[in-house]
Amino acid sequence: MSFGWGVAATGRIARAVGMVVAEHPEMHVAAVGSRDAGRAAALAADLGAPRSYGSYEELARDDDVAAVYVATPHAQHADVVVAALEAGKAVLCEKPLTHDLAETERLARVAQETGAFLMEGMWMRFNPLVRRVADLAESGDLGELRSLHASIGFPAPYDPGGRLWSPSLGGGALLDVGVYTVDLARLLLGDPADVRATGSLAATGVDAESSLVLTFAGGAHAVLDQSLLTRMPTTSLLVGSAGWAQLDAAFYAPTRLVVQRGDDEPEVHVLPDRRAGFEGELEEVVRCVREGRPESDVLPLAETVATMRVLDEARRQLGAA
């Protein structure tokens, strides 16, 4: 039986993920919800969904919706996620799960209390090439891991009331794109023993750019750069004593991986479609729901909480609003 999804929101990412659902042979978009009923109806028509709603609560009550994909701005995630969980729906919520550690921990508790499935939509973790690098790191194939360098950034037009720059909307480079660099570092190197952050703030008080140095037990370190002011390479390089692995742009949804071991010829791995990460996270939700799992073993809530803990500390050091 086809798995029914509810899409909460109507923006660019909601449409992109909704299209992946609509084109998947084992899934369908059952309904779209938004605070704007007209926009919900328009996206529902584009995705082939039979119903649309002018509220997220109505979406969560739809009997054909087995899981809700939440794609509202992250400062608005919590209320939508809680409504879905309390309605007994599984939830896949766009990254970052919320705008701070306290709210992230709260949603994890609500999921535990209701017994409903919850997972952050960190599509990077489900990209086959990222999984390949994680396997290399865990297996010791690259030797003793020594460093990770990752960057992500783009020049975002300044709009003090916009999603990227407003404190009330959860703005700032770390929450919007730094979540990728920090989560990659944790995936490959584990939890850092020390976090150091430097950077600059926008006039609104959110972080406009930052550089993080994470130090790990054993001496490995990660240098992570994120910016809303400048375009960055958006690549990552993991270096070990026996070789290195580089994910080409964009490292969070890569289509090319280069692995170098000693003096051997480099291995090049190519993935034809960067949407594989979207498909992977959607399929993981379906698998877990059908197996009765309360959370994913690929991306458990403890991982999401731990990444937000690093982001919170970095934002504290920067004095970000």
C-alpha positions in Angstrom: 0.0 0.0 0.0 1.3 3.5 -0.9 2.5 5.5 2.1 0.7 8.8 2.5 2.6 12.0 3.4 1.3 15.3 4.5 3.4 18.3 3.5 3.4 21.2 6.1 4.4 24.4 4.3 4.5 25.5 0.7 8.0 27.0 0.1 10.9 25.9 -2.1 12.0 23.0 0.0 8.5 21.8 0.7 7.9 21.6 -3.1 11.3 19.9 -3.7 10.7 17.1 -1.2 7.0 16.9 -2.1 8.0 16.2 -5.7 10.3 13.4 -4.6 7.4 11.9 -2.7 5.0 12.3 -5.6 7.4 10.6 -8.0 8.2 7.7 -5.7 6.5 4.4 -6.6 5.7 3.5 -3.0 4.6 6.9 -1.7 2.1 9.7 -2.4 1.3 13.2 -1.1 -2.0 12.8 0.6 -2.5 16.4 1.6 -0.8 19.8 1.9 -1.2 22.2 4.8 -0.4 25.8 5.3 -1.6 28.9 7.2 -2.5 30.2 3.7 -5.2 28.0 2.3 -4.7 29.3 -1.2 -1.1 28.4 -1.3 -1.8 25.0 0.2 -4.3 24.3 -2.6 -1.9 25.4 -5.3 0.9 23.2 -4.1 -1.5 20.2 -3.6 -2.6 20.5 -7.2 1.0 20.5 -8.4 1.9 17.5 -6.3 -1.3 15.5 -7.2 -2.5 15.6 -3.6 -6.3 15.2 -3.3 -6.7 17.5 -0.3 -5.3 20.7 1.2 -5.9 22.6 4.5 -5.5 26.1 5.8 -4.0 24.9 9.1 -1.4 22.4 10.2 -3.7 21.0 12.8 -6.2 20.0 10.1 -3.4 18.4 8.1 -2.4 16.3 11.2 -5.9 15.0 11.5 -6.1 13.7 8.0 -6.7 9.9 8.2 -4.7 9.2 5.0 -1.6 11.0 6.3 0.8 8.5 7.9 3.7 11.0 8.3 4.0 14.8 8.1 7.0 16.5 6.5 7.6 19.8 8.2 9.2 22.5 6.1 8.2 25.7 7.8 11.0 28.1 8.9 12.8 26.4 11.8 11.7 28.9 14.4 8.2 27.7 13.7 8.9 24.0 13.7 8.1 23.2 17.3 4.3 24.0 17.2 3.8 22.1 13.9 5.8 19.1 15.1 4.0 18.9 18.4 0.6 19.1 16.7 1.5 16.2 14.4 3.1 14.1 17.2 0.1 14.5 19.5 -2.2 13.5 16.6 -0.2 10.2 16.4 1.6 11.0 13.1 5.2 10.3 12.3 7.2 13.4 11.6 10.1 14.2 9.4 11.2 17.8 10.2 13.6 19.9 8.2 16.9 20.7 9.6 17.6 22.2 12.1 14.9 20.5 14.2 14.5 23.8 16.1 16.4 27.0 16.7 18.0 26.1 20.0 19.0 23.2 22.3 16.1 23.6 24.8 13.5 23.4 22.1 15.2 20.4 20.5 15.3 18.6 23.8 11.6 19.4 24.3 10.6 17.9 21.0 12.6 14.8 21.7 10.7 14.5 25.0 7.3 14.9 23.3 8.2 12.2 20.8 9.1 9.9 23.6 6.0 10.7 25.6 3.6 10.2 22.6 5.5 7.2 21.2 5.3 8.8 17.7 8.2 8.7 15.3 10.3 11.8 14.9 13.4 12.4 12.8 15.3 15.5 11.7 15.4 16.0 7.9 19.2 15.9 7.6 19.3 14.6 4.1 23.1 14.7 4.1 23.2 11.7 6.3 21.3 9.6 3.8 23.4 10.5 0.8 25.3 7.3 -0.4 28.6 9.2 -0.8 28.4 10.7 2.7 27.6 7.3 4.0 30.7 5.9 2.2 32.9 8.5 3.9 31.4 7.6 7.2 32.2 4.0 6.6 35.8 4.8 5.7 36.1 6.8 8.9 34.7 4.1 11.1 36.6 1.2 9.5 40.0 2.8 9.9 40.6 2.6 6.1 42.0 6.1 6.1 44.2 5.4 9.1 44.1 7.5 12.2 41.8 10.5 11.5 43.5 13.8 12.0 41.4 16.6 10.5 38.3 17.7 8.7 37.9 20.9 6.8 34.5 21.9 5.6 33.0 25.1 4.3 29.6 26.4 3.2 28.5 29.9 2.4 26.7 32.2 0.0 26.1 35.9 -0.2 22.5 36.4 1.0 20.9 39.8 0.4 20.5 41.5 3.7 16.9 41.8 4.8 16.5 42.4 8.6 13.0 41.0 8.5 13.9 38.0 6.4 14.3 34.4 7.5 18.1 34.4 7.3 18.6 37.7 9.2 15.8 37.9 11.7 16.4 36.6 15.3 12.7 35.9 15.7 12.8 33.6 12.7 15.9 31.8 13.8 18.3 33.6 11.4 22.1 33.3 11.2 24.6 31.3 9.3 25.1 28.6 11.9 21.5 27.6 12.1 20.9 27.8 8.3 24.0 26.2 6.9 26.4 25.6 9.8 24.2 22.7 10.9 25.7 20.8 8.0 29.4 21.4 8.8 28.8 20.6 12.5 26.7 17.5 11.8 29.3 16.2 9.3 32.1 16.7 11.9 30.2 14.8 14.5 29.3 12.0 12.0 32.9 11.5 11.1 34.8 12.3 14.3 32.3 12.0 17.1 31.5 14.5 19.9 34.1 17.3 20.3 35.9 17.7 23.5 36.3 21.4 22.9 34.5 24.1 20.7 36.0 27.4 19.7 34.1 29.9 17.6 35.0 33.3 16.1 33.1 35.4 13.6 30.9 38.5 13.0 27.4 39.5 13.7 24.8 41.2 11.5 23.1 44.4 12.6 20.2 42.3 13.7 22.4 40.4 16.1 22.4 37.0 14.3 25.7 35.5 13.2 26.7 36.5 9.7 29.8 34.4 9.4 31.9 32.1 11.6 34.8 29.8 11.8 34.7 26.9 14.3 37.5 24.8 15.5 36.4 21.5 17.1 38.9 19.4 19.0 38.3 15.7 19.6 39.8 13.1 21.9 43.0 11.9 20.5 43.9 15.2 18.9 41.9 15.2 15.7 40.3 18.6 14.8 37.7 20.1 12.5 37.9 23.5 10.9 34.4 24.6 9.9 33.5 27.8 8.0 30.0 29.1 7.3 28.9 32.4 5.9 25.9 34.4 4.7 28.4 37.0 3.3 30.6 35.2 0.9 30.5 32.2 -1.5 32.6 29.3 -0.2 33.8 26.1 -1.9 31.2 24.0 -0.1 33.5 21.0 -0.1 34.8 18.8 2.7 38.1 17.1 3.2 38.7 14.3 5.7 42.4 13.5 6.3 43.8 10.4 8.0 47.3 9.1 8.5 46.8 6.6 5.6 44.8 8.8 3.1 42.0 11.3 2.6 38.5 11.6 1.3 37.1 14.7 -0.4 33.4 15.4 -1.1 33.0 17.8 -3.9 30.4 20.6 -3.9 28.0 20.5 -2.4 29.3 18.3 0.4 25.9 18.0 2.0 24.4 16.6 -1.2 27.5 15.4 -3.1 27.6 13.7 -6.5 31.4 13.1 -6.5 33.7 11.6 -3.9 37.5 11.2 -4.3 39.4 8.9 -2.0 43.2 8.8 -2.0 45.2 6.2 -0.1 49.0 6.6 0.0 50.5 6.7 -3.4 47.7 4.7 -5.0 45.6 6.1 -7.9 42.7 8.1 -6.5 39.3 6.4 -6.4 36.5 8.4 -7.9 32.9 7.6 -6.9 30.0 9.3 -8.8 26.4 9.6 -7.8 24.1 10.7 -10.7 21.4 12.4 -8.7 21.9 14.5 -5.5 18.2 14.0 -4.7 19.2 10.5 -3.3 19.5 12.1 0.1 15.8 13.2 0.0 14.8 9.7 -1.1 16.9 8.1 1.6 15.4 10.1 4.4 11.9 9.5 3.2 12.4 5.8 2.8 13.9 5.7 6.3 10.8 7.1 7.8 8.6 4.7 5.9 10.8 1.7 7.0 10.7 2.8 10.6 7.0 3.4 10.7 6.2 0.1 9.1 8.6 -1.7 11.6 7.1 0.1 14.5 10.3 1.9 15.4 10.0 5.1 17.5 13.1 6.6 16.0 15.7 6.0 13.3 18.9 4.1 14.1 20.6 5.9 11.2 19.8 9.4 12.7 18.4 8.9 16.2 17.2 12.0 18.1 20.3 11.9 20.4 22.4 12.8 17.3 20.2 15.7 16.5 20.4 16.9 20.1 24.2 16.6 20.2 24.7 18.6 17.0 22.4 21.3 18.4 24.5 21.4 21.6 27.6 22.3 19.6 25.6 25.0 17.6 24.3 26.4 20.8 27.7 26.7 22.3 29.2 28.3 19.2 26.3 30.8 19.0 26.9 31.6 22.7 30.6 32.3 22.2 29.7 34.6 19.2 27.1 36.4 21.3 24.5 35.7 18.6 20.9 36.7 19.1 
